[in-house]
Amino acid sequence: MAVYYFRRKQPEKHRHKSPPELQGEIGMKYGYCRVSTLGQDLKEQEDALAALGVPKASIFKEKISGVIRSDGRPQFGRILRKIQSGDELVVMKLDRLGRSTLDILTVIQTLRTQGVAITIHGVGTIRDDMMGSLTMNLLASFAEFERAIIIDRTQSGRRRAIASGVKMGRKPKLSKQARKAIRERYGNETGALLAKEYGVGLRTIQRVAAS
C-alpha cells in the first residue's frame, strides 16, 4: 500500500523570508535645490522635490551663486558627506550639480562610483552603468553649451549698450566737480583730511591729485 505524506502549509507569518541583501534594500532619497540670489525663492524647487518623493527633512537648500564650484557650497557639501551607496540624489536641473562641465562630471562620477543614483527631473536617473556614462557626457555637454549661449547673449547685450552710449560699471564715487576741487586743494590741505571729507581712501585722493 502506498503511503503519501502531505506537508502542512505554513502560516504567512512563519514563512521563510530572504535576507535583506537579497530583497534589494531601498536607500535614502535626498534632494538639493539652489538659487543664485537672495531675492529668489526656493519654494518652487522644494515643492517639486517633495512631489518626486523626497522627504522634506532630506532636502538641502541654499542661496549661492552658480559660479561657485560644487565643493564651495556648504549645503551641497553636507549631502556629499551624508549620502552613501544605495541612496539617490534628486535635483530639478543639471546645473544644480556644478558650475561647469568639468565640475558636473566630477560630481556625478564621484557619486556613481559610490553607488549613488542621480535623478535629474525631466531627464532621468544616472547610474553606474554604460547608459549612465553616455547620459552623463551628453547632459554635461548640453549644459555647457547652454551656458555658453547665455554668456554670448550677455556680452552681445553689453556691446550694444556701450555702442548706444550707456556707461557700464560702477558709478564713480567722485563727481567731476569734486575731482577738480581735490586737485586744487591738494598740497594746501593733507590728503588724509580730503579723504575723510569726501569719504574715500587716501590712495584715491592721491590718484585724483596726480591726474
C-alpha positions in Angstrom: 0.0 0.0 0.0 1.4 3.4 -1.0 1.7 6.0 1.8 1.5 9.7 1.0 2.9 12.4 3.2 1.4 15.9 2.9 3.4 18.9 4.1 1.3 21.3 6.1 1.2 24.8 4.7 3.0 27.2 6.9 1.1 30.3 8.1 2.2 33.5 6.4 4.0 34.9 9.4 6.2 31.7 9.7 7.3 31.5 6.1 11.0 31.9 5.5 11.9 35.3 4.1 15.0 36.2 2.1 17.6 38.2 3.9 17.5 41.9 3.3 20.5 41.8 0.9 18.6 39.5 -1.4 15.5 41.6 -1.3 17.1 44.8 -2.7 17.2 47.4 0.0 15.9 50.8 -0.7 18.3 53.6 0.2 17.6 57.2 1.3 16.4 59.8 -1.2 17.9 63.2 -0.9 17.1 66.4 -2.7 19.2 69.5 -3.4 17.9 72.9 -4.5 19.7 76.2 -5.1 19.1 79.7 -6.3 21.7 82.2 -7.3 20.5 85.4 -5.5 19.0 86.2 -2.1 15.9 87.6 -3.8 15.0 84.4 -5.5 12.6 81.8 -3.9 13.5 78.2 -3.2 9.9 77.1 -2.5 9.1 76.1 -6.1 12.1 73.7 -6.2 11.3 72.4 -2.7 7.7 71.6 -3.6 8.8 69.9 -6.8 11.3 67.7 -5.0 8.7 66.8 -2.4 6.3 65.8 -5.2 9.0 63.5 -6.5 9.1 61.6 -3.2 11.9 63.4 -1.4 11.2 63.8 2.3 11.3 67.4 3.3 13.8 66.6 6.0 16.1 65.3 3.3 16.0 68.4 1.1 19.1 70.6 1.3 18.8 74.1 0.1 21.0 77.2 -0.3 21.2 80.6 -1.9 24.6 80.8 -3.6 25.9 81.9 -7.0 26.1 79.3 -9.7 29.7 80.4 -10.4 30.7 78.8 -7.1 32.2 75.3 -7.5 30.3 72.4 -6.0 32.9 72.0 -3.3 32.4 75.6 -2.2 28.7 75.2 -1.5 28.2 74.4 2.2 24.8 72.6 1.9 25.8 70.6 -1.1 28.9 69.5 0.8 26.7 68.3 3.6 24.8 66.0 1.2 28.1 64.6 -0.2 29.2 63.7 3.3 25.9 62.2 4.2 24.9 60.2 1.1 26.0 56.6 0.7 25.8 53.6 -1.5 22.2 52.7 -2.4 20.9 56.3 -1.9 19.5 58.6 -4.5 20.2 62.3 -5.1 17.4 64.3 -6.9 17.8 67.7 -8.5 15.5 69.8 -10.7 18.2 70.8 -13.2 21.6 69.6 -14.2 23.3 72.8 -13.4 22.3 72.5 -9.8 25.2 70.0 -9.6 28.1 72.3 -10.5 29.3 75.4 -12.3 30.9 73.9 -15.4 31.1 70.7 -17.4 34.2 69.5 -15.5 32.6 70.3 -12.1 29.4 68.5 -13.0 31.3 65.5 -14.4 33.4 65.3 -11.3 30.4 65.3 -9.0 28.4 62.8 -11.0 31.3 60.4 -11.4 32.1 60.6 -7.7 28.5 59.7 -6.8 28.3 57.0 -9.4 31.4 55.2 -8.1 30.0 55.4 -4.6 26.8 53.5 -5.8 24.6 56.6 -5.7 21.9 57.2 -8.3 21.5 60.8 -9.6 18.0 61.7 -10.8 17.5 64.9 -12.8 13.9 66.0 -13.2 12.7 65.6 -16.7 15.8 63.8 -17.8 16.1 60.5 -15.9 18.3 58.6 -13.5 22.0 58.2 -14.0 23.5 55.1 -12.5 26.9 53.5 -12.6 26.4 51.6 -15.9 27.1 52.1 -19.6 23.9 54.0 -20.2 24.7 56.3 -17.3 28.2 57.1 -18.7 26.7 58.0 -22.1 23.9 60.1 -20.5 26.4 61.9 -18.2 28.6 63.0 -21.0 25.7 64.2 -23.2 24.0 66.1 -20.5 27.1 67.8 -19.3 27.9 68.9 -22.8 24.4 70.3 -23.3 24.7 72.2 -20.1 28.0 73.8 -21.1 26.6 74.7 -24.5 23.6 76.3 -22.9 25.8 78.3 -20.5 28.0 79.5 -23.5 24.8 80.8 -25.2 23.8 82.7 -22.2 27.2 84.3 -21.8 27.3 85.2 -25.5 23.9 86.9 -25.3 25.0 88.8 -22.2 28.2 90.0 -23.9 26.2 90.9 -27.0 23.8 93.0 -24.9 26.7 94.7 -23.2 28.3 95.6 -26.5 25.0 97.1 -27.8 24.6 99.1 -24.6 28.1 100.5 -24.9 27.6 101.4 -28.5 24.4 103.3 -27.6 26.3 105.4 -25.1 25.4 103.5 -21.9 28.3 103.7 -19.4 29.0 100.3 -17.8 30.5 99.6 -14.4 30.2 101.2 -11.0 29.2 104.8 -10.7 32.3 107.0 -9.8 32.5 107.9 -6.1 33.7 111.4 -7.0 32.0 113.8 -9.4 33.9 115.9 -11.9 33.5 119.0 -9.6 34.8 117.0 -6.6 37.9 115.8 -8.6 38.6 119.4 -9.7 38.3 120.7 -6.1 40.7 118.0 -4.8 43.3 118.8 -7.4 43.1 122.5 -6.4 43.2 121.9 -2.7 45.7 119.0 -2.6 49.0 120.4 -1.3 47.4 123.1 0.7 45.5 120.5 2.7 46.5 117.0 3.7 45.4 114.0 1.7 44.0 112.4 4.9 41.8 115.4 5.6 40.5 115.4 2.0 39.9 111.7 2.1 37.8 112.0 5.3 35.8 114.9 3.8 34.9 113.1 0.5 34.5 109.6 2.1 37.2 107.9 0.0 40.6 106.3 0.7 43.9 108.3 0.8 45.1 106.5 -2.3 42.1 107.7 -4.2 42.8 111.3 -3.3 46.5 110.8 -4.4 45.4 109.4 -7.7 43.0 112.2 -8.4 45.6 114.8 -7.4 48.1 113.3 -9.8 45.7 113.0 -12.7 
